[in-house]
């Protein structure tokens, strides 16, 4: 499963997110949100491989988890 991580500017914050899986160009990703302070891997590791099979999955870490900055 391919994966990458990046930061996106959201309301003046650099917000961390991960992208997993691959999908045909132009398809919409499945977006995973969680409210806990855990990492994406700890929160979704049990289901991420199945969800990312044949589609792109983006998972955002909450800004309160220490993965965002105002830089």
N, C-alpha and C positions, 0 to 999 in steps of 0.2 A: 504494500500500500504506500503510495507516495504521500509525503506530507511536507509542509513548510509553515513558517510562522512569520508574522509581520506586525507592524503597528499601523493603525488607521487614525487619522485626526477626527475626533468626534467631540464637538462642543469644546474646542480648545484643549482637549486631552488626547495624548497619544495612547490609544487603547489597543492592548495586545489581543491578537486572535491567531488561530491556527487553521490551516486548510488541509484536509485529508481527502484521499481518493482522487479520482479523475472522472471526468464526464465529457460528453460531446460538447463542442463549442456552442455557446448560446443557451445551454441548459441552465436552469436556476439551481443554486446550491441549497442544500438543507442547512438551516442555521440552528445551532444548538445554543441555548442560553441556560445558565444556571445561577443560582443565588448564593451558593456557598463560597467559602474562601479557599477551596481546594483548586488544584490545577486542572486543566482540561483532561489530562491523562488520568488523574485519580478519579475524576468525576465520571468520565465516559469510557474508560478503557474496556469495560466488559461489552459494550455495544458498538463502539466505534468501528471495528473491522466490518461488521455486518452492515452498518449504515453507510459506510464509504464504498461498499462493493457496487461499482457501476454508477456512482454519482459523486459529486464533490460535496464535502461537508465542511462548513465553517463553524468553529466554536470560539466564542468570545469569552475571555476571562473578565469577571467584574472588576471595575476600577478599584474597589475596596480591597482587592487581593494583593495590592502592591505591584501590579503589572501595568500601571498607567503613569504617565508623567505629564507635566505641563510644559515640557520642552518643546 
